[in-house]
Amino acid sequence: MESKKYLFNEEIPLENIEKGIKRKMLGYNNDLMMVKIYFEKGTVGARHIHPHTQTSYVEKGKFEVSIGDETKVLYEGDGFFVPPNVEHRVKALKPGILLDVFNPCREEFLNHSAL
């Protein structure tokens, strides 16, 4: 399982994953995945937990981010790190974009048409 080596933005499908949240699957293999997630203002990515290590970069917008029992407001250029099995969530305080990187790959994010 592996994405194409070169990924051109205009060729990557924009998936609706829930109301107010869309994503583009960027490069991935079994060990690593990068995902671009678009949020409308006020949209909440519900509290969740997964066994993957995650690091995220705020490309655009303003987000309230909760990791465990700590909450901070992050702006464009900021980032956050989520260890495996730690509950977390985000809320878009402005329209925004997050770049999420996971280790290993979040296989449940992949559809049957590989990039």
Secondary structure, 3 states (H helix, E strand, C coil): CECCCCCCHHHCCCEEEECCEEEEEEEEECCCEEEEEEECCCCEEEEECCCCEEEEEEEECEEEEEECCEEEEEECCCEEEECCCCCEEEEECCCEEEEEEEECCCHHHCCCCCC
